Amino acid sequence: MDGSSSSSSSSSLSTFNRLACILFGFCLAFIIILTAIVIYYLNSNIFMISSKTTTDSHIFSVAKKRQLPDFVNINIDPCENFYNFVCDKWIQRKKVEKNEDAEEYKQKWTRIQHRIHDKLMINISNSQLISSKSDISLSQLSVSKLYQLCETKLPYRLLDELEHYIALFIQQEPYRSYLTLFNQTNSSNFTSLPIIFQYNPFFKIIHSSSNNNNQSFSTIIRIDHRPLPSPIAIFTNLTRLNQTAFNNLINFDNDYTKFLQEANDIVKLYEQEYNQDSLIIKRILSSSDYQMCLSSLNMTNGLKSLIQLLNHFLQNRLRQFNTKLIDKQIRILETITNNHTLVEHLRRIQLEFKIIEQIIPLENQSVDNNSSCILHLLDKLLDKRIQLNELSSNTNLFLHNATQEYFISNDWPYLIMLYDRLFKKISTDTLVNFVFFDYYRHLIYPYYQPHIHRSIDFKINYRNEPYTYIYETNHSNLSCHVNNCFDILNCYHPSLINQLIDDKNQILLDSIKINVENLINRFRSLIEQSDHLFIEEKKLLINELNQIKISFGYYSSKSLNFFPDLNSFSYLEYVQLFSFISYDQQEHLYAIEPIYNQLNHTLFIPYGFIYLSNNSIEYPIMKFLLKILSQTIQSNPFYIECLIKYFDDLNTTIININDENIIYLLFRSKFLFEQNIILDEYLWPFMSANSLMKSFLIDYTANNYCQSLNAYHLFLNNTYLIDDIYLVFHCQQASSIKQSKCSVH
C-alpha cells in the first residue's frame, strides 16, 4: 500500500514537471515571438496610419517618433509613390508658384533679383546718418543709389536729362573743333590746339597722390575691353548725322575691334624692345650725363661709360680693401645679354655702393663729390619712371603737361603698339570723333538700356519728339544683355554688388571650394583605378581634372573717384561716376548655373548658384563635372558594376549607364563609408542601419528632386535609387530585384 502511494506521488510530480516545462516553453516561445514582432516593427516602416488623421501636429509627432523628417507626407505609402511621400509639400508649393510664373528658370532668376533688390533698396537717408557707425561705405551707398534711381525714375525724364547733357558736351573742346557725328567743323583751322581728353577709351592713367614731386608719377594701365554696340547698331535709324564722320567712325571702330582681337599675339613683337627693363637699358645707352661725374671719360657707348664710372667709384672708395668680388660683378656687365638680368645686376651693385658710401670714410671732398654724383646718376638711370621723350616721338597721352610728367607701366609694349599700328594711320578728326562716340556709348550701354526699352515699349515721350541720340542697342553680338536695372550691375559691375551681400563670407566659400576639390579628387581616383578606360583616355581625363581652377568671383577693390550728394536725384550724376569704373571682366556673378571656360579651364561657381543650392552643391557640381569629362573623351568615362543573382550563382555584370545613376551610387558609397555601413546581405543590405538609410534616401530625394518640377523624370529614371527604396522600406517589389551591391568603376 505504501509502495503504491509512493509510486502515485512520483507520477503526479513527473506530470506536474512536464506541464511546467510545457508551460515554460509556451511562455518562452511567446516571448520570442513577441520580441521578433517588436524587432520587426522597429526595423520596418508599416505606414498604416488612419486616414482620419488630419492635424499637422499629429503627423509631425508620428514622423518624429519614426525618425522621419517633418516634411514627409506619412499619409502616402512610400512603396507606392516615394516621390510624393517626400516631395508632396514642395509640389503643392511649386504648383502655386507655377500659376504665377510658368518658367522654372525664370523663377530662379526672380528669386535672385528680388533678394538683391531688397538689399539695394535700403533707406539711403537713414544709412547716411548712421554710416559712421556701420559697415556701409559711401561706395556701397552709391551702388544702392544708382540702382534706386534706375528703378524709380520715369524713363523719359532720365533720357531727356541725358540728351541735354550730350548736346552741351559736344560743344566742349576738343569735340567742337573737330569733325564729329553732330557737327560740320573743318579741323584745318585748329590743328595747333592740343588735344586733351578727360575720357580716354584706350588706356587708363592713374595719378599718384605723393606730396614729394621728386617721387610723383602716374601709372598707365591697359584697359580690358568687353564687346559694346557698334556705331551702326546704335545709330541704325538716325539720319541727322555727319555722314563723313559716321563712315570714318565705322571704319575705325572695325579697325580697333580687329586690333583688340589680335593684340595679345601682336604685342609679343614689341615686348623685347619696349618692356620696362629694355627702356631702362635704352636710357643707359643713350645718356649723355656720364661726363658730369667724370670729365675725363671718352667712351661713346653708354654702358661702357657707366662701367668706367663704377670702377672709378671703387678705386677711390676702396683703395685699402680687397675689391675682387665687386670687381667681378662689374666686369661681367658687358657679357650679360638679357635686359632684365642686366638691370637687376645693376640694382644689386647700386645697393652695395650705397652701403659702401655709408661705412667707408672719405679722404677728400673732391672724391666725395664724384661718388655722390655717380650714385645720383645710378638712381636716375635705374629709375622705373619713364618720361614721354624716352618713348617713340609720336606718343601722345592727351594730358596737360604730359611731357613733364613721369610714368610707370607694365604695358609699354601695348602702348607703343597702339600708336604704331593704329593711331598713326588715322586722322585727328576720326580720333576725336571716336573718343566722343565711345564715351557716349559707355553712358548709353549699359546704364540707359532699361529706360530705352520702357520708353520705346510704352511711348512715354510726352512731347512726341524723336530722341536725337538715344536708340536701342541690345543686339545679339553682346556677351551680356541688359533688360532691367539688376542686369546693369550683374552684367557689368557684379563685384560691386558683393559689397552689400553679407552672407557670402570667406569661410563659406573656402568650405565650398574644399568640397569641389574633394569631388575632383574622387573622380581622379576613380579614373586612375578604372579597368575600363584606355591609357590615353585616362591621361586626357586626368589632365582635364588637373587643370581645373575654381573661381567664385571677387569683392570689388575699386575706388570711386567722387561721391555725388546722396540726396541728389540726378541719375546721370551717378552714371558718370560708374562709367569711369572699368567693367568687370567676370560677368554674371549671380548666375544660377556653374560656368566652365575650356580655354583657361576655369570652373566659375556663381553666387546665385550657391544661394539657390542652399549650400548643398555636391549633386549639381557632380553632374557638371561628369559633363566636362564626357566632353573630353566624347563618352561616359564611368561604368556601374553590379552583382546580379540568378538562383544560387553570383555573376558580375558591367553596365554603362547615365549620369543620374552614377551620381546616386557615388553619393551612396560616400554615405556608407562615413556611417561604417557594410553591404553584407543581398536582399536586405541595410538591415543593420535601416533608419540611417531611410533618412539618406529621403534627404537625397528632397535635396535633388523636390526643388524642381522638371526633376520628376530624373527620379523615375534613377532605377538604382528606386531599388534601394524598395529594399530599405521593405516593399513587396523588393522580392523581384535582380541587382544589388552596385558600385561605380
MOKA-V937043 format. One record per backbone hydrogen bond with DSSP energy under -1.0 kcal/mol. NH is the residue of the N-H (numbers start at 1). CO is the residue of the C=O. Records with the same first field share a line. If there is no record, write none. Layout:
# MOKA-V937043
NH: CO + CO
This chain:
# MOKA-V937043
5: 1
6: 2
7: 3
8: 4
9: 5
10: 6
11: 7
12: 8
13: 9
14: 10
15: 11
16: 12
17: 13
18: 14
19: 15
20: 16
21: 17
22: 18
23: 19
24: 20
25: 21
26: 22
27: 23
28: 24
29: 25
30: 26
31: 27
32: 28
33: 29
34: 30
35: 31
36: 32
37: 33
38: 34
39: 35
40: 36
41: 37
42: 38
43: 39
48: 46
53: 50
59: 55
60: 56
61: 57
62: 58
63: 59
64: 60
65: 61
66: 62
67: 64
68: 63
72: 69
73: 85
76: 73
80: 77
81: 77
85: 81
86: 82
87: 83
88: 84
91: 87
92: 88
93: 89
94: 90
95: 91
96: 92
97: 93
98: 94
99: 95
101: 97
107: 103
108: 104
109: 105
110: 106
111: 107
112: 108
113: 109
114: 110
115: 111
116: 112
117: 113
118: 114
119: 115
120: 116
121: 117
127: 123
128: 124
129: 125
130: 126
133: 130
141: 137
142: 138
143: 139
144: 140
145: 141
146: 142
147: 143
148: 144
149: 145
150: 146
151: 147
152: 148
153: 149
158: 154
159: 155
160: 156
161: 157
162: 158
163: 159
164: 160
165: 161
166: 162
167: 163
168: 164
169: 165
170: 166
171: 168
172: 169
176: 172
183: 180
190: 187
193: 190
197: 398
204: 221
206: 219
208: 217
215: 212
218: 406
219: 206
220: 408
221: 204
234: 230
235: 231
238: 235
241: 239
242: 181
246: 242
247: 243
248: 244
249: 245
250: 246
251: 247
252: 248
253: 249
254: 250
255: 251
256: 252
257: 253
258: 254
259: 255
260: 256
261: 257
262: 258
266: 262
267: 263
269: 266
270: 267
274: 270
275: 271
279: 275
280: 276
281: 277
282: 278
283: 279
284: 280
285: 281
286: 282
287: 283
293: 290
294: 290
297: 294
305: 301
306: 302
307: 303
308: 304
309: 305
310: 306
311: 307
312: 308
313: 309
314: 310
315: 311
316: 312
317: 313
318: 314
321: 318
327: 323
328: 324
329: 325
330: 326
331: 327
332: 328
333: 330
342: 338
343: 339
344: 340
345: 341
346: 342
347: 343
348: 344
349: 345
350: 346
351: 347
352: 348
353: 349
354: 350
355: 351
356: 352
357: 353
358: 354
359: 355
360: 356
368: 364
369: 365
370: 366
371: 367
372: 368
373: 369
374: 370
375: 371
376: 372
377: 373
378: 374
379: 375
380: 376
381: 377
382: 378
386: 407
390: 387
391: 388
395: 392
404: 401
407: 386
408: 218
415: 411
416: 412
417: 413
418: 414
419: 415
420: 416
421: 417
422: 418
423: 418
424: 419
425: 422
426: 423
431: 427
432: 428
433: 429
434: 430
435: 431
436: 432
437: 433
438: 434
439: 435
440: 436
441: 437
442: 438
443: 439
444: 440
445: 441
448: 444
449: 446
452: 448
453: 449
454: 450
455: 451
456: 452
457: 453
458: 454
459: 455
462: 460
464: 461
475: 473
478: 475
489: 485
490: 486
491: 487
492: 488
493: 489
496: 493
498: 494
500: 497
509: 505
510: 506
511: 507
512: 508
513: 509
514: 510
515: 511
516: 512
517: 513
518: 514
519: 515
520: 516
521: 517
522: 518
523: 519
524: 520
525: 521
526: 522
527: 523
528: 524
529: 525
538: 534
539: 535
540: 536
541: 537
542: 538
543: 539
544: 540
545: 541
546: 542
547: 543
549: 601
551: 603
556: 495
568: 565
574: 570
575: 571
576: 572
577: 573
578: 574
579: 575
581: 578
584: 492
587: 585
588: 490
591: 588
595: 604
597: 602
601: 597
602: 597
603: 549
604: 595
605: 551
607: 589
609: 591
610: 606
611: 607
612: 608
613: 609
614: 611
615: 610
616: 613
621: 617
622: 618
623: 619
624: 620
625: 621
626: 622
627: 623
628: 624
629: 625
630: 626
631: 627
632: 628
633: 629
640: 655
641: 743
642: 653
643: 740
644: 651
645: 738
646: 649
649: 646
651: 644
653: 642
655: 640
662: 658
663: 659
664: 660
665: 661
666: 662
667: 663
668: 664
669: 665
670: 666
671: 667
672: 668
673: 669
674: 670
675: 671
677: 672
680: 678
687: 684
689: 686
693: 689
694: 690
695: 691
696: 692
697: 693
698: 694
699: 695
700: 696
701: 697
702: 698
703: 699
704: 700
705: 701
706: 701
711: 708
712: 709
715: 711
716: 712
717: 713
718: 715
719: 717
722: 718
723: 719
724: 720
725: 721
726: 722
727: 723
728: 724
729: 725
730: 727
731: 726
734: 731
735: 732
736: 733
737: 734
740: 643
743: 641
745: 639
